[in-house]
Amino acid sequence: MKIRVFGVVLAAVGLGSCLVGGSAASADQGVGVRALPVLDMEATVKAAQIDPRRADDALTPGAKASVLLVERALVARRLLDKKWVDGYFGTTTVAAYVKYQKSLGYSGLAANGLPGKASLVRLGSGRFTVGRVVEPGRRVFLDGFVVNARTRAMLGEAERLAGRDLVLEQGSYNPGGDPTSAGTHDGGGVIDVSVKGMSGATRTSVARALRRVGFAAWVRSPQQGDWPWHIHAAAINDTDLSPQAQHQVGDYYLGLNGLANRRPDDGPKVPIVTWEEYRRR
């Protein structure tokens, strides 16, 4: 005789101890199946942006356990030496992840060293599952420029907080489109906002609104580089960020201005959050 419990066929032999009052006891008792650990993708991507920019080996808060899962999996694929399994997603781990992405046939933004959902799922097969997934979404047009759905949603909420419409001067996925941008707009998540007609106080308030929803944002002046006044913003944890934009995000977390001179941050002070963290509040 066979008994079907929750769609699983079980042999009746030896099931006496599993039947209590004619009902089945917990199906997993004594089976010994170990649940896979869950990798926090939000924390992992955050560490991959911040850790390479650190002057020390401090760990990104909340990311160690997940980064260790990634590093151990890279070691198993012989892409990372065991000595680098430390929970620190520094330049060596980033380089190993790039190799892994390329081994999957990825190129361009898909091999930028930031762990994307598809590559993480494949890396974790039999090792871990992926939670708190971050995805940039499809590419869309906004003010005549290309951005992704995540960036558009973030900008919309920043407009609500600022109480005004924001107009773009430059969008994302624009490789080589503006040499003064130093590659930051080559990938996703990066925009330049027009400040035409804005007072100094308004420019600051708009930058604050952008920061509140998860952008690393700064008011840029002609004194800082070969560009007009504008607000430059990079969406934290956008997995399509170019390497240059990743560096800007990392510097923002470390209290810097996102420029090559790496001077102190000159923008409005707000608690740093990702878009996903903001939405959970």
HELIX and SHEET records of a PDB file:
HELIX    1   1 GLY A   16  CYS A   18  5                                   3    
HELIX    2   2 MET A   41  ILE A   50  1                                  10    
HELIX    3   3 ASP A   51  ARG A   53  5                                   3    
HELIX    4   4 LYS A   64  ALA A   76  1                                  13    
HELIX    5   5 LYS A   82  TRP A   84  5                                   3    
HELIX    6   6 THR A   91  SER A  103  1                                  13    
HELIX    7   7 GLY A  108  ALA A  111  5                                   4    
HELIX    8   8 LYS A  117  LEU A  123  1                                   7    
HELIX    9   9 ALA A  149  ALA A  162  1                                  14    
HELIX   10  10 PRO A  179  SER A  181  5                                   3    
HELIX   11  11 GLY A  200  ARG A  212  1                                  13    
HELIX   12  12 PRO A  243  TYR A  253  1                                  11    
HELIX   13  13 TRP A  275  ARG A  280  1                                   6    
SHEET    1   A 2 LYS A   2  VAL A   5  0                                        
SHEET    2   A 2 VAL A   8  ALA A  11 -1                                        
SHEET    1   B 2 LEU A  19  VAL A  20  0                                        
SHEET    2   B 2 SER A  23  ALA A  24 -1                                        
SHEET    1   C 2 VAL A  38  ASP A  40  0                                        
SHEET    2   C 2 THR A 129  GLY A 131  1                                        
SHEET    1   D 2 ARG A 139  LEU A 142  0                                        
SHEET    2   D 2 PHE A 145  ASN A 148 -1                                        
SHEET    1   E 4 LEU A 168  GLN A 170  0                                        
SHEET    2   E 4 VAL A 190  VAL A 193 -1                                        
SHEET    3   E 4 HIS A 230  ALA A 235 -1                                        
SHEET    4   E 4 PHE A 215  ARG A 220 -1                                        
END                                                                             
